[in-house]
């Protein structure tokens, strides 16, 4: 073996050891009130293998869901394997999240557009479309309802003007005026998230969010980052948890029941079957 080949092997060995060490050092924990290692797992039908957003009914029996191809709201009954009723509200497109507000159901498109769904549970469902007016390259996967603001909040996944600043921006849609605020209402500091998670995170890419009904804090899943992040409602990061890929294949949706039970949906992707995971809330 010549000197150059030996040097290459030595460097490869060091890099492999460092990568192994990083994996060993990653900490998997759970937020207070939950055990993220002990879910109730619901597998979903083939039509929802690309499930991208969920909203849990108050009785925890049905789950409203969308996939990222059809302009349809699906009604999933987790207790049965029967086909899911669905209601067409718009033409096919890249739909990423769904939320329930006091004004009704809204669906988020990846370009930031919001669709207010009318006539759900009928054959004549339709929607009003509100286009996000700010220019520039932006991609959204996350929206949630903030009753205190009477607004829908959308969090960037990939916004060009965030990257150079190391932040992740959130924008609001006022439900009273049906208008967007094109100035971000808050920013997440990506370095702060990386520090709490103990990971080398360059960009924070949320895929779903919901406000905890009891704690009144924001829970955010980030599929690309493999994280569950918790903040207050003003964007101040409080906690961050690494998610095991074996259980959270591709976490794209998150919702709560009124009693605090947590639901996270996973797309199937190429390495598994789509699922909805329920984590029972044990308030202490």
C-alpha positions in Angstrom: 0.0 0.0 0.0 1.5 3.4 -1.0 1.6 6.4 1.2 -1.3 8.2 -0.6 -3.6 5.2 -0.4 -2.8 4.7 3.3 -3.5 8.4 4.0 -6.9 8.2 2.2 -7.9 5.1 4.3 -6.8 6.8 7.5 -8.9 9.9 6.7 -11.9 7.7 5.8 -11.5 5.9 9.1 -11.5 9.1 11.1 -14.6 10.4 9.3 -16.4 7.1 9.8 -15.6 7.2 13.5 -16.9 10.8 13.8 -20.1 9.9 12.0 -20.6 6.9 14.3 -19.9 9.1 17.4 -22.4 11.7 16.3 -25.1 9.0 15.9 -24.2 7.7 19.3 -24.4 11.1 20.9 -27.8 12.0 19.5 -30.3 12.1 22.3 -33.9 10.9 22.0 -36.3 12.2 24.6 -39.9 13.1 25.0 -41.7 16.4 26.0 -43.4 16.4 29.3 -46.7 14.5 29.3 -45.8 12.2 26.3 -43.8 9.1 25.6 -42.7 9.3 22.0 -41.6 5.7 22.0 -45.1 4.3 22.8 -47.6 5.3 20.1 -50.9 3.7 19.1 -50.3 3.2 15.4 -53.0 3.5 12.7 -52.0 2.4 9.2 -53.9 4.3 6.4 -55.2 3.2 3.1 -53.3 3.4 -0.2 -55.1 6.6 -1.2 -53.3 8.4 1.7 -49.8 7.1 1.3 -48.8 10.8 0.7 -50.8 12.1 3.6 -49.5 15.7 4.2 -51.8 17.3 6.8 -54.3 16.3 9.4 -56.9 17.7 11.8 -58.4 15.6 14.5 -62.1 15.8 15.2 -63.0 16.7 18.8 -64.3 13.1 19.5 -61.0 11.6 18.2 -63.0 9.3 16.0 -62.5 10.9 12.6 -59.5 12.7 11.2 -59.7 15.2 8.3 -56.7 14.8 6.0 -55.2 15.8 2.7 -52.6 14.3 0.5 -50.2 16.4 -1.6 -51.7 15.6 -5.0 -55.5 15.8 -4.9 -57.7 18.8 -4.1 -59.7 16.7 -1.7 -60.4 16.5 2.0 -60.5 12.9 3.2 -62.3 11.7 6.3 -60.3 9.0 8.0 -62.0 6.7 10.5 -59.2 5.1 12.4 -61.4 2.3 13.7 -62.3 0.9 10.3 -60.6 -0.2 7.0 -63.5 1.0 4.9 -62.7 3.4 2.0 -62.4 7.0 3.1 -65.1 9.5 2.0 -63.5 12.5 0.3 -64.8 15.8 -0.9 -63.3 17.7 -3.9 -62.7 21.4 -3.1 -60.2 22.4 -5.9 -58.3 21.0 -8.8 -55.3 18.8 -8.2 -52.2 20.5 -6.9 -49.4 20.4 -4.3 -51.5 20.7 -1.0 -49.5 20.6 2.2 -51.5 21.2 5.3 -55.0 21.6 6.7 -56.4 23.5 9.7 -59.7 24.1 11.4 -60.7 27.6 12.4 -63.8 29.3 13.8 -64.4 30.3 10.2 -64.2 26.8 8.8 -61.6 24.5 7.2 -58.6 25.9 5.3 -56.1 24.1 3.2 -52.6 25.3 2.4 -50.9 25.0 -1.0 -47.1 24.9 -1.2 -46.9 28.3 -2.8 -48.6 29.9 0.2 -52.1 30.0 -1.2 -55.0 29.3 1.2 -58.3 27.5 0.2 -61.3 28.1 2.4 -63.4 25.0 2.0 -67.2 25.2 1.9 -69.8 22.5 1.7 -67.6 19.8 3.3 -69.4 16.5 3.7 -71.6 17.3 0.6 -71.2 16.5 -3.1 -71.1 20.3 -3.8 -67.9 21.2 -1.9 -65.9 24.1 -3.3 -63.4 26.7 -2.0 -62.4 30.3 -2.1 -58.8 30.8 -3.0 -56.6 33.4 -1.4 -53.2 33.9 -3.1 -50.1 34.8 -1.0 -49.2 38.2 -2.4 -45.5 38.5 -1.5 -43.1 38.1 -4.4 -40.1 35.8 -4.3 -39.3 32.1 -4.1 -41.2 30.6 -1.2 -42.4 27.1 -0.2 -44.8 26.4 2.7 -45.8 23.1 4.3 -47.1 24.3 7.6 -50.1 26.2 8.8 -52.1 26.4 12.1 -54.9 28.4 13.6 -54.2 31.0 16.3 -57.5 32.0 17.9 -55.9 34.8 19.9 -54.8 36.5 16.6 -57.9 35.4 14.8 -55.4 34.4 12.1 -54.0 31.5 10.2 -50.2 31.3 10.6 -48.0 29.9 7.9 -44.4 28.9 8.5 -41.8 28.9 5.6 -40.1 25.6 4.7 -37.9 27.1 2.0 -37.9 30.9 1.7 -35.0 32.5 -0.2 -34.8 35.6 1.9 -34.5 33.5 5.1 -31.5 31.4 4.1 -28.8 34.1 4.3 -30.1 35.2 7.7 -30.3 31.7 9.3 -34.0 32.2 10.2 -37.4 30.7 9.5 -40.2 33.1 9.0 -43.9 32.9 9.9 -46.7 34.9 8.1 -50.3 35.5 9.0 -53.7 35.5 7.3 -56.3 37.7 9.0 -59.6 35.8 9.1 -61.6 39.0 9.6 -60.3 40.9 6.6 -59.2 37.8 4.6 -55.8 39.4 3.9 -52.2 38.3 4.3 -49.6 40.2 6.3 -46.6 40.2 4.1 -44.3 41.2 6.9 -43.3 38.2 9.0 -45.0 38.1 12.4 -42.0 36.3 14.0 -38.8 34.4 13.1 -37.3 31.2 14.4 -33.5 31.3 15.0 -32.1 28.2 13.4 -29.0 28.2 15.5 -31.1 28.1 18.7 -32.9 25.1 17.4 -29.7 23.3 16.5 -28.3 24.0 20.0 -31.3 22.6 21.7 -31.5 19.5 19.5 -27.7 18.9 19.7 -27.5 18.6 15.9 -25.8 20.3 13.0 -28.9 22.0 11.6 -28.3 24.6 8.9 -31.9 25.1 7.8 -35.1 24.5 9.8 -37.8 23.1 7.5 -41.2 22.7 9.3 -43.7 20.3 7.8 -46.6 20.7 10.3 -47.6 22.6 13.4 -50.5 22.9 15.9 -51.2 24.7 19.2 -51.4 22.4 22.3 -55.0 22.9 23.6 -53.9 22.8 27.3 -50.3 24.1 27.3 -51.0 26.8 24.7 -47.6 26.2 23.1 -46.8 25.5 19.5 -45.6 22.0 18.5 -43.8 21.8 15.2 -42.7 18.7 13.3 -39.9 19.0 10.8 -39.6 15.9 8.6 -36.4 16.9 6.8 -34.7 17.7 10.1 -36.2 14.7 12.0 -37.3 17.0 14.9 -40.2 18.0 17.1 -39.8 21.6 18.2 -41.8 23.5 20.8 -42.1 27.3 21.0 -44.4 29.9 22.6 -46.9 31.6 20.3 -44.5 34.5 19.6 -41.8 32.3 18.1 -39.5 31.8 21.0 -38.0 28.3 20.9 -38.3 26.4 24.2 -37.6 22.7 23.5 -36.4 20.5 20.6 -36.5 16.7 20.4 -34.9 14.3 17.9 -37.3 11.8 16.3 -36.3 8.3 15.5 -36.6 7.6 11.8 -37.7 4.0 12.5 -40.9 5.3 14.0 -41.2 8.7 12.3 -40.6 7.8 8.7 -41.7 11.1 7.2 -43.7 13.2 9.7 -45.7 15.7 7.8 -48.9 16.4 9.8 -49.6 17.1 13.5 -52.8 17.7 15.4 -54.2 17.6 19.0 -57.4 16.3 20.5 -59.0 18.6 23.1 -57.6 16.5 25.9 -54.0 16.9 24.7 -53.6 13.6 22.9 -51.1 14.1 20.1 -51.4 12.8 16.6 -48.6 12.8 14.0 -49.0 11.5 10.5 -46.2 10.0 8.4 -46.1 9.7 4.6 -45.2 6.3 3.3 -42.5 7.4 0.9 -40.3 4.7 -0.5 -39.4 3.0 2.8 -42.6 2.2 4.5 -46.3 2.4 4.9 -48.1 5.7 5.7 -49.3 5.9 9.3 -51.0 8.1 11.9 -49.4 7.8 15.4 -51.3 8.7 18.6 -49.5 9.7 21.8 -51.6 9.8 24.9 -51.2 13.0 27.0 -50.6 12.4 30.7 -50.8 15.8 32.4 -48.7 16.0 35.5 
